[in-house]
Amino acid sequence: MKPSTLRLGMNLWPPFLFSGVHVAEIAPDWRYARVELRLRPWNRNYVGTHFGGNLFAMTDPFWMLLLMHCLGRDYYVWDREGRIEFLRPGRSHVSTEFRIGDAVLAQIRQATAGGDKYLHWFENDVVDAEGQVVARVHKQVYVRRKPDRRPRGAAG
């Protein structure tokens, strides 16, 4: 699948569409994505700021999706754990970015080369229109080479 096709599909996916999440960009090499969330009457909480569930949802699948495409079909990639720190009320348009660099990919490939599972923590900030951090999201991703792609004799 092309990044532009996934971006379009995600923007039309009901959980994102109806909560106001907009996937603004996915890079052609799958190493970068930018996601936005505009404050609307239907996605505000009781006190008029961004609903925390939407702030978390806008970040949820991206580390896993980008990593799956960067590593290729030889690997299982799953979200394993996530948490969010709410640092200030979100009262305006917010956005976040995901970047996967060469060093992270090399680290993951090295850690899984023998067939072992590897758990990697990613972190990204959700920032408001003024660049202030509204929330910090931590996601742990499970990575392991598929059984038929592991070295002979590697643990099952």
N, C-alpha and C positions, 0 to 999 in steps of 0.2 A: 504494500500500500504506500502511496505517496504521502508525504507530510501534509500537503495541501488538501488531500482527500480526507485524511483523519481530522484535520482542523475543521473542515466544513461539517463533517459528521458529528463532531463533538459539539459544535455550535447549534446544531439542530437536535441534539439528544435532549429529550424532555427534562431530565434533572438539571442540566445546565441552562437550557433555554428558559425554563420557567423560574429559575432562581436568579437569572441575570448574569450568569457567568459567561464570559466571552473569551474564546481562545483567539488571541490577536495574531500570534505567529508561532509556527513550528519551523525551525531551520531545515533546509534540504538535507543536511547531514545528521539530523536528529539529535544534535548536541545542545540545542537551545530552544526554549519555548517561553512565551510571555502570555500571561493570562490576566484578564481585567474583570472587575466587578463594579458596576455602577449602583449607587444607592437609589433604590426605587421604593415606592410605598409598599409593594408586596414583598420586599426582602429586608424590611427594617424590623428590629425587635421592639419591645414594649417602650423603650426610652428613645426610639428614633435613630438608633445607630445600626451599623451592619450586624445582622444576625450571625452569631459565631459559627453556626453550622455551615453557613454559606462561605464564610472565610476559610474554613477547613476544607469544604468540598471543592473550592476552586483550586486547591493544591493537591488534592487526593491522588489522582492517577498518574501524574506527569513524570515523577521520577521513575516509576516502573515502566511506563510506556517508552520514554526516551531510552532508558537503559536496555530494554528488550531489543529495540531497533539498532542501537549502537553495538551490542554484543552479537546479535544474529541468532540464528535458529539452533545453535549448539547449546544454548543455555536455557534453564528455567529461571524466570525472574518473577518474583512475587512481592507484593507489599506484605510486610510482616507486622509492623508496629508504627503507630503515629501518635504524635501529641502536638498540642498547640498552646502557645503562651499568648494570652491577650495582654498587650502592653499599653494600649490607649484606645479610646473609642474611635471607631471608623465612621466619620461623618461626611465623607466625600467619596469620589471615585477612588478605588484601590486597585493595585496591580502587584504582580509578583513575577519573578523570572527564575528559570531553571537552566543551569549550565553544567554540562558534563565535559570535563577536560581530559586530555590525554593521560595525565597522571592517575586520575581515578580509574579510567579504563584499564590501564596497565596494572594497577594495584589489584583490581578485581580479577583480571585474567591470571595474574600470578597466584593469587590466593586460591583460585579454583582449578588450576592446571592439573592437580593430582586427583581431581574428582571430589574434593571436599566442598561442603557448603560454606558460604561466606555471607556474613551479615554486614551491610554497610549503612551507615547513618548519613543522610543528607539533611541539609538545613537551608531554608530560604525565608526571607522576610516578605511580609505583605506590607506595602507602603501606601500612604495616602497621596493625594494630589500634590501636597507640599513636600513629599519625600520623607515624611516621618513614619517610623515603623509602628504599625498598628498591631501586628501579630508576628510571631516567629513560629514557624512550623518545622518540626523534626519528623523525618520519615526514615524508617529502617526497611531496607530492601534485602530480601533473601535471593542469593544467586548461587546456582550450581550447574555444572555441566550435565547435560543429559546423559543417561547411562551408556548409550551407544557411542557417545563422543568422549568418554573418559578413557584414560590409559588402561590397558589391560591390568587386571589385578587390583584396580582401585575399589575402594569401599562402595557398596551398593546403596 
